């Protein structure tokens, strides 16, 4: 039986998760991005820009996950609920790695003076490896 106290705790957990997500967004946008902009390389800027939104979503999902578990209303369906959350987090992680590779490989190839065609081949192969690995983890 779900009580009003359980609902309030779950709502509070979601509000706290939202506050932490917004705070992390602000800290990354205002402070971490400025620190990264002062460095000589672009790779840290790329990683920060790619990670910011997935981190925001992950914090919200974690808060929602904790809030739903706190309610205890899923019972026997908790296994499917967990599988769904892990699938979403796997896709988010795959997306982050995919985008980092998409932006970082050309930058690294330019610094290492690798010709454009081999760098493009390396980038595309790595992207497909990440897609395949993400799909394998999901299965």
N, C-alpha and C positions, 0 to 999 in steps of 0.2 A: 504494500500500500504506500503510495507516494503522498507524503505530507506537504503542507505548505512550507515548512522549514526546508525540506529537501529541494523544493522548487526554488526557494530563495537562494539557497547555497549554490545551486546549479546556475541560476541567473547571475549571481555574484562572480562565479568562476568565469563565465562567458564575458562579463564586463571587464574583469581583470585581464583576461586574455586579449581582449580588444585593446585595452589600455597599453599593455606590454607590446602588442604588435605595432600600434601607432607610435609609441615611444621608440621602438627599434627603428622604424621607418625614419623618424625625425633625426635620430642620432646618426644613422647611416647617411642620410641625405645632407645634413648640415655639417657634421664633424668629420666622419670617416671619409666622405667624398672629397672634402677640402684637403685633408691630409694626403690622400692618394693623388690629388691633382698636383701637389708640390713635388712628387717624385718624377724621375726622368722617364720611367717606363709607362706604357699605356695598359699593361696587363692588369695591374691592380685596379685601375679605373674600370676596366671591362668586367672583371670579376665582381666588383661592388655593384655595378649597374645590373648585372645579370642576377645576382643573389638577392637583391633587395626585395623584390615582389614575392618570389617563392618563400623567403623567410617570413614575410608578413602573413602569407596564406598558411604556412606551416604552424605558426604560433596560434592563429585562429583555430585551425583544425585540432591542434593539441588541446586547447581550451574546451572546444566543443566535445571532444572525446572524453575528457575528464568529467565534464558536466553531465554527459549522458550516462557514464559509468556511475556517477554519484547518485543518479536517480534510481538506477537498478531496475529499469523497466524492460530491459531487453531479454533478460533471462536466457533462454536457450538460443536466441538469435545473436548473442554476443559474439559468437565465432564469425558469423557473416559480417557483423559490424566491424570487427577487428580486421578481417580480410579486406574490406572496402577501404578502411583507412590506410592500411599498409600499401594497398594498390595505388592510392592517390599519392602517398608520400614517395613511392617508387617512381611514379611518373614525374613528380616534381623534381626529384633528384636526377633522373635521366634528362629532364629538360635543362636543368642547370649545367650539367656536364656537357650536354650537347651544345648549348649556347657558348659556354666558355671555350670549347674546342673550336667552334665556328669563328669566334673572334680572335682567339689567342694564337692559333696556328699561323695565320698570315702574318701576324706581328712578329712571332718568333722566327718565322722563315725569312722575313725581311732583315731582322737583326743578324741571322746566321748567313745571310746572303745566299739563300737557296733559291734557285730559279722558280718562277711563278708556277709553271706546270707541275713539277713534282710536289710543290707545296700544296697545290689544289688537290692533287691525288691523295696525298697524306691526309689532308683535311676531310675529304669525302669518305675515305676509308675509315678514319677514326669516328666520324659521325655515324656511319652505318654500324660499326662495332658497338657504339653506345646504344643505338636503337635496338640492335639484336640482343644485347645484354639486358636492357630494360624489359624487353618482351620475354626473355627467358626467366627473369626474376618474377615477372607477373604470372607466368605459367607455373 
